[in-house]
Amino acid sequence: DAGVTQSPTHLIKTRGQQVTLRCSPISGHKSVSWYQQVLGQGPQFIFQYYEKEERGRGNFPDRFSARQFPNYSSELNVNALLLGDSALYLCASSNLGREVTDTQYFGPGTRLTVL
Amino acid sequence: GNSVTQMEGPVTLSEEAFLTINCTYTATGYPSLFWYVQYPGEGLQLLLKATKADDKGSNKGFEATYRKETTSFHLEKGSVQVSDSAVYFCALGLTGGFKTIFGAGTRLFVKA
C-alpha cells in the first residue's frame, strides 16, 4: 500500500511569494495534519483536518491556511513568505483522527527554501 | 504549558553499546507519550507509544516506560546497531486533543 505522499519534494521561493504544498493520505485515512520542522528542531503542529473540517490549529499566523478535499487529500498554503518560513513541511495522516493516540503516519515532507 | 524536553545530541555510540535517551515532559491532564524516529532523508516513523502511567512501549528492541511520578519517558535499547543511526523525537499528545507536541530531537550516531 502507498504511504503518505507529498509534493513537491523541494521548492525554492522568494520573500513575499505564495506557495501551495500538497498531501495525499494513506488510502482510507480521513485525517490529515500538517507540521513545520525547522532545521535542528522538532516538528511544530500547524493544522489538523478531519472529514474536511478544521479540527485544530497551532500557533501560526493567518498567512498559513489549509483545506481538505472530498478525497481527503489536503493542501497547505502560505502567503507572503518570510525567510523564517524555510523549513521541512510534514504531512501526517491517521485513520480516525478523533484521538491523539491514533497512530500518525508521516510523509517524507516538502523542503521549502525562501530566499 | 505542555512541553517535551529531551537530551541534547549528538549521541555517539559503538555498535552493541547500551542506549539511553532521556525525555521529560510537562503536561496538563494525562498525556499519551511517543517516540518517533527519523532516518536520513525520510519522514518520521512511530517507534513506540504508551498511553497511560506505567505502560511500557516496545518495538525493534527499543523500549520506554511511562513514569508519571518523574514525568519521564526515557528511550532505551540494550545493543545498538549501525542501522539505528537516526534522529529520535520524544512527543506527547493530550487526550481529546488534536496535536502532537515534539521535543527538539536527539541525533544518534552508531559506529561500527
Interface residues (C-beta under 8 A of the other chain):
Chain A: V4 S33 G40 Q41 G42 P43 Q44 F45 Q48 R55 G56 G58 L90 A92 G97 E99 V100 T101 T103 Q104 Y105 F106 G107 P108 G109
Chain B: V4 S32 Y36 G41 E42 G43 L44 Q45 L46 K49 T51 F89 A91 G93 L94 T95 G96 G97 F98 K99 T100 I101 F102 G103 A104 G105
